[in-house]
């Protein structure tokens, strides 16, 4: 499932959902890289 996260004030990353972290952020995978950020509301 594709998810979009916000990393900074204007930096968004879209990738494959990996898991939710304890702090409320989620991990998404883009190729071999993992990114953590706050989920964007639909």
C-alpha positions as CSV (number, residue, x, y, z in Angstrom):
1,X,0.0,0.0,0.0
2,X,1.4,3.4,-0.9
3,X,1.5,6.0,1.8
4,X,2.6,9.7,1.8
5,X,4.5,11.1,4.8
6,X,5.7,14.6,5.7
7,X,9.3,14.8,6.7
8,X,9.8,18.6,7.0
9,X,7.7,21.7,6.5
10,X,7.5,21.2,2.8
11,X,9.1,17.8,2.1
12,X,6.8,14.9,1.3
13,X,7.8,11.3,0.5
14,X,5.5,8.7,-1.1
15,X,6.5,5.0,-0.8
16,X,5.4,1.5,0.3
17,X,4.1,1.3,3.9
18,X,6.4,-0.7,6.2
19,X,5.2,-0.1,9.8
20,X,4.1,2.4,12.4
21,X,6.5,3.5,15.0
22,X,5.7,4.0,18.7
23,X,5.9,7.7,18.4
24,X,3.1,7.9,15.8
25,X,5.3,8.3,12.8
26,X,5.3,5.7,10.0
27,X,8.1,4.1,7.9
28,X,7.8,4.0,4.1
29,X,10.2,2.3,1.7
30,X,11.4,3.9,-1.5
31,X,13.7,1.4,-3.3
32,X,16.3,0.4,-0.7
33,X,15.8,3.5,1.5
34,X,13.5,3.8,4.5
35,X,12.0,7.1,5.5
36,X,10.2,8.0,8.7
37,X,7.7,10.8,9.0
38,X,4.2,11.9,10.0
39,X,1.4,10.4,7.9
40,X,-0.5,12.8,5.6
41,X,-4.3,12.8,6.1
42,X,-6.4,11.6,3.2
